[in-house]
Amino acid sequence: MKQFFSDIPTVKYEGKDTKNPFAFRYYDADKVILGKKMSEHLPFAMAWWHNLCAAGTDMFGRDTADKRFGTEKGTMEHAKAKVDAGFEFMQKLGIKYFCFHDVDIVPEADDINETNRRLDEITDYMLEKMKDTDIKCLWGTANMFSNPRYMNGAGSTNSVDVYCFAAAQIKKALDLTVKLGGRGYVFWGGREGYETLLNTDIKFEQENIANLMRMAVEYGRSIGFTGDFYIEPKPKEPMKHQYDFDAATAIGFLRQYGLDKDFKMNIEANHATLAGHTFNHELRISAINGMLGSIDANQGDCMLGWDTDEFPYDVYESTMCMYEVLKAGGLTGGFNFDAKNRRPSNTYEDMFHAYILGMDTFALGLIKAAELIEQGQLDSFIQKRYESFGSELGQRIRNGKTTLTELAEHAEKMGSCPAVSSGRQEYLESIVNRTLFN
């Protein structure tokens, strides 16, 4: 079998003082933190679509990177070369999982039957690779946004024929996810939304989306899929108004249509910021609702209003992410690098540098988040801040055992306005900084 990265060594942990550009400074897979190995806290996954397919094309220019891997694009030979390259890449980095869309792994044919035949062929090839390694599938999904038939959405389409095509793609993608042993299945509603109310029936479209998801759950369970289904919230781009705007919106949708027992959130950092939230806000909202499932590990650019999918380098943000993940007890899914090299970073070496950056960033974030938890200063401050609700009256409020009249009488007895304690935000931020930069 041809090697694509023969000039790049296997990447190992060498510590923060190493000068080797192909070494981890913080990601030490076997290092135990809070009772678990770092590799268990951080089940990293390679994104098939960005790492093996994206070649630097943007709205103003064509490819800058060569992702042909010695073959002709749009062929099954190219599809198999991507499998070879992908597994070699993951093995050199010690990555144990991958994620995929259906049309990432094979070129889509004009006839869906031929596409499905190709998918069967390539997943047979992937299974052979998996048998020779310890690499597994984290999750699968169907691309229901690129093909022109989905210009008005997939589940939200106005065409029953397009809706059936979407159902067929989901069915096949679920078959493949089960075949490859995937731990989850993702719905990313890339075009599930609308541009104008002048031509849109929102209620009709949301009911159809919910029905499609319900059928997916029923089918998945019938073929032995025991993992979680995920929604990946995104507020905009490509549609102006997307139905899965943020975690709270998606959770409300799932509960409205009775899907909350099978679904969790796949939270992406870049999508959180596009929604006007912080990454850790979206993680916390998911966690307190029992729906924190998996993470798309990337970051955006606050100066740009679209999904830039940059490799994460902000240690403050990764620390706050890992703080939420640790407090929530971990993920049912993992950390998928839904991230791509910048357009001028167009070599194979750059692909490795990007993953080393991302893995080290989250490893350092894990280390620092664990320190914050072990110090206990943030927890103790929050506990003290709400301590008045530990009183007899406070407990009756918390347990729904009081009335507005009783509370009003309590306020009237006090007479004057009560004192309110300081939130000490700046002091708490200094604790985080001291932990990060000590």
C-alpha positions as CSV (number, residue, x, y, z in Angstrom):
1,M,0.0,0.0,0.0
2,K,1.3,3.4,-0.9
3,Q,2.2,5.8,1.9
4,F,1.2,9.4,1.5
5,F,3.0,10.9,4.6
6,S,6.3,8.9,4.6
7,D,8.3,12.1,5.3
8,I,6.3,12.8,8.4
9,P,7.2,10.9,11.6
10,T,4.7,9.4,14.0
11,V,3.7,12.2,16.4
12,K,4.5,11.5,20.0
13,Y,4.3,13.4,23.3
14,E,7.6,15.1,24.1
15,G,6.6,17.8,26.6
16,K,6.2,21.5,26.5
17,D,9.9,22.3,26.0
18,T,10.3,20.2,22.8
19,K,11.5,21.9,19.7
20,N,10.2,19.2,17.4
21,P,7.3,20.6,15.3
22,F,5.9,17.0,14.9
23,A,5.5,16.3,18.6
24,F,2.8,16.9,21.2
25,R,3.6,19.4,24.0
26,Y,0.5,18.8,26.1
27,Y,-1.4,15.8,24.7
28,D,-0.1,12.8,26.6
29,A,-2.6,10.1,25.9
30,D,-1.8,8.0,29.0
31,K,-1.5,10.9,31.5
32,V,-4.2,10.4,34.2
33,I,-6.3,13.4,35.1
34,L,-9.1,13.2,37.6
35,G,-9.0,9.4,37.5
36,K,-9.1,9.0,33.7
37,K,-6.5,8.9,30.9
38,M,-6.3,11.9,28.8
39,S,-7.2,9.8,25.8
40,E,-10.5,8.8,27.6
41,H,-11.3,12.5,28.4
42,L,-10.5,13.5,24.8
43,P,-11.7,10.9,22.3
44,F,-10.5,12.9,19.2
45,A,-12.0,12.3,15.8
46,M,-10.8,13.2,12.3
47,A,-13.4,15.0,10.1
48,W,-13.3,13.1,6.7
49,W,-14.8,16.1,4.9
50,H,-12.3,18.8,5.8
51,N,-9.1,16.8,6.3
52,L,-9.4,14.5,3.2
53,C,-11.7,16.5,0.9
54,A,-11.4,20.3,1.5
55,A,-8.7,21.7,-0.7
56,G,-8.9,25.4,0.0
57,T,-11.7,26.4,-2.3
58,D,-13.6,29.5,-1.2
59,M,-16.1,31.8,-2.9
60,F,-13.4,33.8,-4.5
61,G,-10.9,31.1,-5.6
62,R,-10.3,27.5,-6.5
63,D,-8.2,24.8,-4.7
64,T,-4.9,25.6,-3.2
65,A,-4.2,22.2,-1.7
66,D,-3.8,18.9,-3.6
67,K,-6.1,16.3,-2.1
68,R,-6.1,14.0,-5.0
69,F,-3.7,11.6,-3.2
70,G,-2.2,10.5,-6.5
71,T,-5.6,9.7,-8.2
72,E,-8.3,11.4,-10.2
73,K,-11.0,13.1,-8.2
74,G,-14.5,11.8,-8.6
75,T,-13.5,8.2,-9.0
76,M,-13.6,5.2,-6.7
77,E,-9.8,5.0,-6.9
78,H,-9.8,8.5,-5.3
79,A,-12.3,7.3,-2.6
80,K,-10.0,4.4,-1.7
81,A,-6.9,6.6,-1.7
82,K,-8.6,8.9,0.8
83,V,-9.3,5.9,3.0
84,D,-5.6,4.9,2.8
85,A,-4.5,8.5,3.5
86,G,-7.0,8.9,6.3
87,F,-6.0,5.8,8.2
88,E,-2.3,6.6,7.8
89,F,-2.9,10.1,9.0
90,M,-4.9,8.9,12.1
91,Q,-2.3,6.3,13.0
92,K,0.5,8.8,12.9
93,L,-1.3,11.1,15.3
94,G,-2.8,8.4,17.5
95,I,-6.4,9.5,16.7
96,K,-8.8,6.7,17.4
97,Y,-12.0,7.9,15.7
98,F,-13.3,9.4,12.4
99,C,-16.6,11.1,11.4
100,F,-18.1,11.2,7.9
101,H,-20.9,12.3,5.6
102,D,-22.0,9.9,2.9
103,V,-20.7,12.0,0.0
104,D,-17.4,12.5,1.7
105,I,-16.4,8.9,1.3
106,V,-17.6,8.4,-2.3
107,P,-18.5,10.6,-5.3
108,E,-22.3,10.9,-5.6
109,A,-23.7,9.3,-8.8
110,D,-26.6,10.6,-10.8
111,D,-28.6,7.5,-9.7
112,I,-29.0,6.9,-5.9
113,N,-28.8,3.2,-6.5
114,E,-25.3,3.6,-7.9
115,T,-24.3,5.9,-5.0
116,N,-25.5,3.2,-2.6
117,R,-23.4,0.6,-4.4
118,R,-20.4,2.8,-4.1
119,L,-21.0,3.3,-0.4
120,D,-21.2,-0.4,0.2
121,E,-17.9,-0.9,-1.7
122,I,-16.0,1.8,0.2
123,T,-17.3,0.9,3.6
124,D,-16.2,-2.7,3.0
125,Y,-12.8,-1.3,2.3
126,M,-12.9,0.9,5.4
127,L,-13.9,-2.1,7.6
128,E,-10.8,-3.9,6.4
129,K,-8.7,-1.0,7.5
130,M,-10.5,-0.8,10.9
131,K,-9.8,-4.5,11.5
132,D,-6.1,-3.9,11.2
133,T,-6.1,-0.9,13.6
134,D,-7.8,0.3,16.8
135,I,-9.6,3.1,14.8
136,K,-13.4,3.4,15.1
137,C,-16.3,5.4,13.8
138,L,-17.5,8.2,16.1
139,W,-20.5,9.2,14.1
140,G,-22.0,9.3,10.6
141,T,-24.3,11.6,8.9
142,A,-25.9,12.3,5.5
143,N,-25.0,15.4,3.4
144,M,-28.4,16.9,2.7
145,F,-27.3,20.4,1.8
146,S,-24.8,20.3,-1.1
147,N,-26.9,18.8,-3.9
148,P,-29.1,21.4,-5.7
149,R,-32.2,19.3,-4.9
150,Y,-31.8,20.5,-1.3
151,M,-32.0,24.2,-2.2
152,N,-35.2,24.5,-0.2
153,G,-34.0,22.1,2.5
154,A,-34.3,18.4,3.1
155,G,-36.8,17.7,5.9
156,S,-38.1,21.3,5.3
157,T,-38.4,20.9,1.5
158,N,-41.6,21.8,-0.3
159,S,-41.2,18.7,-2.6
160,V,-42.4,15.3,-1.5
161,D,-39.9,13.7,-3.9
162,V,-37.0,15.6,-2.4
163,Y,-38.2,14.6,1.0
164,C,-38.1,10.9,-0.1
165,F,-34.5,11.4,-1.3
166,A,-33.6,12.8,2.1
167,A,-35.2,9.8,3.8
168,A,-33.3,7.4,1.5
169,Q,-30.0,9.1,2.3
170,I,-30.6,9.0,6.0
171,K,-31.6,5.3,5.8
172,K,-28.4,4.5,4.0
173,A,-26.2,6.6,6.2
174,L,-27.7,4.9,9.3
175,D,-27.0,1.5,7.7
176,L,-23.4,2.6,7.2
177,T,-23.0,4.0,10.7
178,V,-24.2,0.7,12.2
179,K,-22.0,-1.3,9.8
180,L,-18.9,0.8,10.9
181,G,-19.9,0.6,14.6
182,G,-20.6,4.3,14.9
183,R,-21.3,5.7,18.4
184,G,-23.7,8.4,17.1
185,Y,-25.6,9.8,14.2
186,V,-25.8,13.5,13.5
187,F,-28.5,15.8,12.0
188,W,-26.9,19.0,10.8
189,G,-29.8,21.0,9.3
190,G,-27.6,22.9,6.8
191,R,-30.6,24.2,4.8
192,E,-33.4,23.5,7.3
193,G,-34.7,27.0,7.5
194,Y,-36.0,29.8,5.3
195,E,-35.2,33.1,3.6
196,T,-38.6,34.8,3.7
197,L,-42.0,34.2,5.2
198,L,-43.6,35.2,2.0
199,N,-43.2,31.7,0.7
200,T,-42.8,29.7,3.9
201,D,-45.1,27.7,6.2
202,I,-42.9,27.3,9.3
203,K,-45.3,25.0,11.2
204,F,-45.6,22.7,8.2
205,E,-41.8,22.5,7.7
206,Q,-41.0,21.9,11.3
207,E,-43.6,19.1,11.6
208,N,-42.0,17.5,8.5
209,I,-38.5,17.7,10.0
210,A,-39.7,16.1,13.2
211,N,-41.4,13.3,11.3
212,L,-38.2,12.6,9.4
213,M,-36.2,12.5,12.6
214,R,-38.8,10.2,14.2
215,M,-38.7,7.8,11.3
216,A,-34.9,7.9,11.5
217,V,-35.0,6.9,15.2
218,E,-37.5,4.1,14.5
219,Y,-35.4,2.7,11.6
220,G,-32.1,3.1,13.5
221,R,-33.4,1.2,16.5
222,S,-34.8,-1.5,14.3
223,I,-31.4,-2.3,12.8
224,G,-29.6,-2.3,16.1
225,F,-28.3,1.3,16.4
226,T,-28.0,1.9,20.2
227,G,-26.1,5.2,20.1
228,D,-27.3,8.7,20.4
229,F,-28.8,10.8,17.7
230,Y,-27.5,14.3,17.7
231,I,-28.7,17.7,16.5
232,E,-25.9,20.2,15.7
233,P,-27.3,23.7,16.2
234,K,-26.4,26.5,13.9
235,P,-28.0,29.9,13.7
236,K,-27.4,31.0,10.1
237,E,-25.5,30.3,6.9
238,P,-26.5,29.2,4.5
239,M,-30.2,30.0,5.4
240,K,-31.0,33.3,6.9
241,H,-33.3,31.8,9.6
242,Q,-32.3,28.2,10.6
243,Y,-34.7,26.1,12.7
244,D,-31.8,24.8,14.9
245,F,-30.6,28.3,15.9
246,D,-28.9,27.3,19.2
247,A,-29.0,24.6,21.8
248,A,-32.0,26.0,23.7
249,T,-34.0,26.3,20.4
250,A,-33.0,22.7,19.4
251,I,-33.9,21.3,22.8
252,G,-37.2,23.0,22.8
253,F,-37.9,21.6,19.3
254,L,-37.0,18.0,20.4
255,R,-39.2,18.2,23.5
256,Q,-42.1,19.7,21.5
257,Y,-42.1,16.7,19.2
258,G,-41.2,14.0,21.7
259,L,-37.7,13.3,20.4
260,D,-35.8,14.3,23.5
261,K,-35.3,10.7,24.8
262,D,-33.2,9.7,21.7
263,F,-31.4,13.0,20.8
264,K,-28.6,15.0,22.3
265,M,-26.6,18.0,21.1
266,N,-23.5,18.0,19.0
267,I,-22.1,21.5,19.9
268,E,-19.8,23.3,17.6
269,A,-17.7,26.2,19.0
270,N,-18.0,28.3,15.8
271,H,-21.8,27.8,15.6
272,A,-22.1,29.0,19.2
273,T,-20.4,32.3,18.5
274,L,-22.4,32.8,15.3
275,A,-25.5,32.5,17.6
276,G,-24.2,35.3,19.8
277,H,-23.3,32.8,22.6
278,T,-20.0,31.6,24.1
279,F,-19.0,28.0,23.5
280,N,-19.3,27.2,27.2
281,H,-22.8,28.7,27.3
282,E,-24.0,26.2,24.7
283,L,-22.3,23.4,26.5
284,R,-23.9,24.4,29.8
285,I,-27.4,24.7,28.4
286,S,-27.0,21.2,26.8
287,A,-25.6,19.7,30.0
288,I,-28.3,21.1,32.4
289,N,-30.9,19.6,30.1
290,G,-29.2,16.2,30.1
291,M,-28.4,16.6,26.3
292,L,-24.7,17.2,26.1
293,G,-23.5,14.6,23.7
294,S,-20.6,15.4,21.4
295,I,-18.5,18.4,20.3
296,D,-17.2,19.8,17.0
297,A,-13.9,21.2,18.1
298,N,-13.1,24.3,16.2
299,Q,-13.3,28.1,16.6
300,G,-14.4,31.0,14.5
301,D,-13.2,34.5,13.8
302,C,-15.2,37.2,15.6
303,M,-14.4,39.7,12.9
304,L,-16.1,37.5,10.3
305,G,-19.8,36.7,10.2
306,W,-19.6,33.2,8.8
307,D,-18.4,29.7,9.7
308,T,-14.7,29.8,9.3
309,D,-14.0,26.4,11.0
310,E,-10.5,27.3,12.3
311,F,-8.4,24.8,14.2
312,P,-8.7,25.7,17.9
313,Y,-5.8,27.6,19.4
314,D,-7.6,29.7,22.1
315,V,-6.6,28.0,25.4
316,Y,-9.0,30.1,27.4
317,E,-11.9,28.9,25.4
318,S,-10.7,25.2,25.4
319,T,-10.3,25.5,29.2
320,M,-13.8,26.8,29.7
321,C,-15.1,24.0,27.3
322,M,-13.3,21.3,29.3
323,Y,-14.5,22.7,32.6
324,E,-18.1,22.2,31.3
325,V,-17.4,18.7,30.0
326,L,-15.7,17.6,33.2
327,K,-18.5,19.1,35.4
328,A,-21.0,17.3,33.2
329,G,-19.3,13.9,33.6
330,G,-17.9,13.7,30.1
331,L,-19.4,13.1,26.7
332,T,-21.3,10.1,25.1
333,G,-19.6,11.2,21.8
334,G,-16.2,12.8,21.3
335,F,-14.3,15.7,20.0
336,N,-14.5,15.9,16.2
337,F,-12.2,18.4,14.5
338,D,-14.7,20.0,12.2
339,A,-11.9,22.3,11.2
340,K,-9.9,23.0,8.1
341,N,-6.5,24.5,7.3
342,R,-6.4,28.1,6.3
343,R,-6.3,28.5,2.5
344,P,-2.5,29.3,2.3
345,S,-1.7,26.3,4.6
346,N,-1.8,23.9,1.7
347,T,0.8,21.1,2.4
348,Y,0.5,17.7,4.0
349,E,2.7,19.0,6.8
350,D,0.2,21.7,7.5
351,M,-2.5,19.1,7.9
352,F,-0.4,17.5,10.7
353,H,0.5,20.9,12.3
354,A,-3.2,21.7,12.4
355,Y,-4.2,18.6,14.3
356,I,-1.2,18.9,16.6
357,L,-2.3,22.4,17.4
358,G,-5.9,21.3,18.0
359,M,-5.1,18.3,20.1
360,D,-2.6,20.2,22.2
361,T,-5.0,23.1,22.7
362,F,-7.7,20.8,24.1
363,A,-5.1,18.8,26.2
364,L,-3.9,22.0,27.8
365,G,-7.5,23.1,28.3
366,L,-8.2,19.8,30.0
367,I,-5.2,20.2,32.3
368,K,-6.2,23.7,33.3
369,A,-9.9,22.9,33.7
370,A,-9.0,20.0,36.1
371,E,-6.8,22.4,38.1
372,L,-9.8,24.8,38.4
373,I,-12.0,22.0,39.6
374,E,-9.4,20.7,42.1
375,Q,-8.9,24.2,43.5
376,G,-12.6,24.4,44.1
377,Q,-12.6,28.2,44.3
378,L,-15.2,28.7,41.6
379,D,-17.5,26.1,43.0
380,S,-17.3,27.4,46.5
381,F,-18.0,30.9,45.4
382,I,-21.1,29.9,43.5
383,Q,-22.3,27.8,46.4
384,K,-21.9,30.8,48.8
385,R,-23.5,33.2,46.3
386,Y,-26.8,31.3,46.5
387,E,-26.6,30.2,50.2
388,S,-29.6,32.3,51.2
389,F,-31.8,29.8,49.4
390,G,-30.6,27.2,51.9
391,S,-32.8,28.8,54.5
392,E,-36.2,27.3,55.4
393,L,-38.0,29.9,53.2
394,G,-35.5,29.5,50.4
395,Q,-36.0,25.7,50.4
396,R,-39.8,26.1,50.2
397,I,-39.3,28.5,47.2
398,R,-37.0,25.9,45.5
399,N,-39.5,23.1,46.2
400,G,-42.5,25.1,45.0
401,K,-44.1,25.0,48.4
402,T,-44.8,28.7,48.8
403,T,-47.1,31.4,47.3
404,L,-46.7,35.0,46.1
405,T,-48.8,36.1,49.0
406,E,-46.4,34.6,51.6
407,L,-43.4,36.0,49.8
408,A,-44.9,39.4,49.6
409,E,-45.6,39.3,53.3
410,H,-42.0,38.4,54.0
411,A,-40.9,41.4,51.9
412,E,-43.3,43.8,53.7
413,K,-41.9,42.7,57.1
414,M,-38.4,43.6,55.9
415,G,-39.5,47.0,54.8
416,S,-36.3,48.3,53.4
417,C,-34.6,47.0,50.4
418,P,-32.3,44.0,51.1
419,A,-28.5,44.1,50.5
420,V,-27.3,42.1,47.5
421,S,-23.8,40.4,47.5
422,S,-21.2,41.2,44.9
423,G,-20.8,38.9,41.9
424,R,-17.0,39.5,42.0
425,Q,-16.6,38.7,38.3
426,E,-13.2,40.4,37.9
427,Y,-11.9,38.4,40.9
428,L,-13.1,35.1,39.5
429,E,-11.6,36.0,36.1
430,S,-8.3,36.6,37.8
431,I,-8.5,33.1,39.3
432,V,-8.8,31.7,35.8
433,N,-5.9,33.8,34.5
434,R,-3.7,32.7,37.4
435,T,-4.5,29.1,36.7
436,L,-3.8,29.5,33.0
437,F,-0.6,31.4,33.2
438,N,1.0,30.3,36.5
